[in-house]
Amino acid sequence: MYSEVLKINQSCSVNAVKVSPDEKTFATCNSDGIITIYDFEGTKLHELKGHTGGISDIDFSPINSNIIASCSDDLTIRIWSINKGKCLRILKKHTYHVTTIRFNSKGNILISGSADETISIWDLSSGKHLKTLSAHSDPISSICLTPDDSIIVSGSYDGLMRLFDCESGQCLKTLIFNSSSFGTATASTNEVVNFPISHVELSPNGKFILSSSLDGYIRLWDYMDNKVIKTFSGKDNSPISEKFNCSAKFIISNKFETPVVVSGSDKGDLIFWDVQTKRILNIMNFGNEPIFEIDTINNGEALLICSRSGDIRLLKLNT
Amino acid sequence: MNLSLQDPFAVAKEYPDSLIQTFQYGHSTTFQFNKKGDYLASGTSDGSIVIYDLSINGVICLMESVHSRPITSLSWSSCGQYLLSTSQDWTCKLWDLNNCETPLKSILCDGPIWSGMINPNNSQEFVLSLFEDKPIYYRNEVVKLETEPEITKHLTLVSVFTPDGQYIFMGTNKGYLNIISTKDLKLVHSFKLANSNIKNLVISPNGRKLAVNSSDRIIRQIIVPDLINDDVENWEFEVEHKYQDVVNKLQWNSVSFNHNGEFLVASTFGTQSSQDLYIWETSMGSLIKILEGSSEELIEVKWNYPRCMIASNGIEYGIIYLWSVEFPQKWSALAPDFVEIEDNIEYQEKEDEFDIIDEDLLNKKRMEEEDLKVDIITTEKLDARGFDLTSKSFIIPINYEQSLAN
């Protein structure tokens, strides 16, 4: 269904790829601490240097395609002006690697998750730190926000997903999956192991959470009901990713009859599922290194993927 | 979407109960919420405009000394992109919040301006009430409104649009209410309500109720007739309730309705007597709540509908006080296998609680339950309080290169 139209290689692991809100450029970040901005011809437009450690995640400001934020193993978060090639602001608070960041839809709040087990909320109009949410007991792997910016969903290696009220910082709900219970958590005292959550993503309407877990499955949660409503697995029920944080995304395109879930695997596969039937629609292989991140362009007309081998690929939907 | 996960009893509350926040950037003389309720614009005594973002409780936009005298009123356009400021410096300015450097329009009047309001239907038209002068309507050019030509020295003190933008209600210093059609800017109706100044006119957002605050210390609550379908001759403005403080004979500074006109809130005049807000239930006219917590006399009072919040500014220090509903933290939210209970209960073990169920059977059952169709695209149209979520509201762009002092 998709075919490769562009391939760029960076010499080290590319940890995230993001399309700018105006969809004219895209940005990547790598383990050497460099952010690179490309156009869709593959031409390198800008390079942003300053981090002294590998960069785990980047996010464009949704209101300004010239502004990008990055978070790094050097404990800092930086806000960059792409045109000026300059770091505008450095946000320091975390005491260990910063693993994930997200802007809210108004672009005035940045939320960061860290291996120091906390989530921080930053006000970008003043540059001030607003709140720390410390409710997890292992590194935060991933965060996302509902479309109305009111709920932060966090996934952590402690196996929990927590929902926080973005304004008050209160924990609204906790979701745990363990195999012996039925969707909801009942066992916390016995030796049930909760597998780390490696990625969380909200459905376009904000009512469902797509969670990737290191037990190798991707699950779709109805969080109002505390229930898993769909489980996605690899070919012949094999695990999707047991070692790496491979992100999953929804593709809503009128080219497909139903919504599609796409995820990278730790074996270099890109797997597409039909959301309703949970059937695998397609598997594409790109070597044997894990595919870390996927971003969709123009309602799934094209996809960008990046992998640990340093390859960045642009895939176009076949008509 | 956070509201649907909160305690439904707290979400269902119709009026605020506790002071949650104060804003004190400059001395606020007037303030206004935008329609979506996520921003609060405040005008200060030194002529600056400060816009707070309520999701961070901090300043998001600062327009310093855009007027040379205190700001007397602020009005948002329905879309949230435009803001009208009026001032004692004889000017009013219309701002496009995309670019706060220079006003879109700046109009110099012949005197200080009491207040201004943007037409809810058209963000480029507005009405102004002037000090000792005729009110002005701006539609491509300044139009002086003729209200009541027979009576001299009949001055319009307040003018407000109906929520649909079809008519303007104007209150005068002789207690008259004049109604002007926005189509042709002609007077269509005029009647006497009181013998003294009309200080405030407030129409409930659903257009059914009108509150008139006048210098005779009475707030008159009036049922608004069907202005669209009824003929002008048949319009009847019936006074439904009169609110007054019979003991202390207090003046009311300002009034505001909630979104459906079921509640009315007012601030009181005088420093010693009271620094509280009074909330009445409008069908019976009974006092149901007094909001306390300010340390100064309160002037303006405004209701933020989607957030169930009431704000009021103080006369002495110019602080803006915000009352809202507080949500208690549910500790069971952190540990889903715990339940919050009020009293000790003797636990009855369920019949199947410690049964060992075969994993494969469980998985099979689980997979069968997953066959339901799921809609991941359709968004909710209303929030948990019943407010519309579909209309888009303007987002004020922030400048990442400079920090605002909060």
Contacts between the chains, C-beta under 8 A, distances in Angstrom:
chain1	res1	chain2	res2	distance
A	61	B	400	7.1
A	63	B	395	6.2
A	63	B	397	5.4
A	63	B	398	7.6
A	64	B	397	6.9
A	64	B	400	7.1
A	67	B	400	5.1
A	79	B	400	5.8
A	81	B	400	7.2
A	81	B	401	6.9
A	88	B	400	5.5
A	88	B	401	5.5
A	89	B	400	7.2
A	89	B	403	7.8
A	104	B	55	7.8
A	105	B	395	7.7
A	106	B	53	7.6
A	106	B	55	7.7
A	106	B	395	4.9
A	106	B	396	7.9
A	107	B	395	7.4
A	107	B	397	7.4
A	107	B	398	6.4
A	108	B	53	6.2
A	108	B	56	6.8
A	108	B	60	6.1
A	108	B	398	4.9
A	109	B	55	7.1
A	109	B	56	6.3
A	123	B	56	4.9
A	123	B	58	5.5
A	123	B	406	7.4
A	124	B	398	6.2
A	124	B	400	6.2
A	125	B	53	7.5
A	125	B	56	7.7
A	125	B	58	6.7
A	125	B	59	6.8
A	125	B	60	5.0
A	125	B	398	4.7
A	125	B	399	7.7
A	125	B	403	7.1
A	125	B	404	5.1
A	125	B	406	7.8
A	126	B	58	6.0
A	126	B	59	7.3
A	126	B	403	5.2
A	126	B	404	5.3
A	126	B	405	7.0
A	126	B	406	4.6
A	127	B	403	4.4
A	128	B	58	7.5
A	128	B	406	6.5
A	130	B	56	6.1
A	130	B	58	8.0
A	135	B	334	6.2
A	146	B	1	4.7
A	146	B	2	7.8
A	147	B	1	8.0
A	147	B	379	7.1
A	148	B	1	5.6
A	148	B	389	7.1
A	149	B	55	6.8
A	150	B	1	5.2
A	150	B	2	3.9
A	150	B	3	7.6
A	151	B	1	5.5
A	151	B	2	5.1
A	151	B	5	7.3
A	162	B	334	7.6
A	163	B	5	6.6
A	165	B	2	4.7
A	165	B	5	7.9
A	165	B	6	7.8
A	165	B	327	7.7
A	166	B	2	7.2
A	166	B	55	7.0
A	167	B	2	7.6
A	167	B	55	5.5
A	168	B	327	6.7
A	170	B	327	6.8
A	170	B	329	4.9
A	170	B	333	7.6
A	171	B	329	7.3
A	171	B	333	4.9
A	171	B	334	5.0
A	172	B	2	6.4
A	172	B	5	4.1
A	172	B	6	7.1
A	172	B	330	7.9
A	172	B	333	5.6
A	173	B	5	5.7
A	173	B	333	5.4
A	173	B	336	7.5
A	174	B	333	6.3
A	174	B	334	5.9
A	174	B	335	6.8
A	174	B	336	5.0
A	175	B	336	7.5
A	176	B	336	6.4
A	179	B	359	7.0
A	179	B	362	8.0
A	180	B	359	7.6
A	180	B	362	7.7
A	182	B	362	7.2
A	182	B	366	7.1
A	183	B	366	7.7
A	184	B	336	6.4
A	185	B	336	4.9
A	185	B	337	5.3
A	186	B	337	5.3
A	187	B	337	7.3
A	188	B	335	7.0
A	188	B	337	5.3
A	203	B	376	3.7
A	203	B	377	7.6
A	204	B	376	6.1
A	204	B	377	5.4
A	204	B	379	7.8
A	205	B	375	7.4
A	205	B	376	6.1
A	205	B	377	5.7
A	205	B	378	5.8
A	205	B	379	4.4
A	205	B	380	7.4
A	206	B	1	5.6
A	206	B	379	7.1
A	207	B	1	7.9
A	207	B	376	7.2
A	207	B	380	7.8
A	208	B	374	6.8
A	208	B	376	5.5
A	220	B	374	6.9
A	220	B	376	7.9
A	222	B	374	7.8
A	224	B	4	6.7
A	224	B	5	7.5
A	226	B	336	6.9
A	228	B	366	7.5
A	228	B	370	7.4
A	229	B	369	7.9
A	229	B	370	5.9
A	229	B	372	6.8
A	229	B	374	5.7
A	230	B	370	5.3
A	230	B	374	6.6
A	231	B	366	7.6
A	231	B	367	7.2
A	231	B	370	6.4
A	250	B	376	6.6
A	252	B	377	6.2
A	259	B	376	5.6
A	259	B	377	6.7
A	275	B	374	6.7
A	275	B	376	6.5
A	276	B	373	5.7
A	276	B	374	6.8
A	278	B	370	7.1
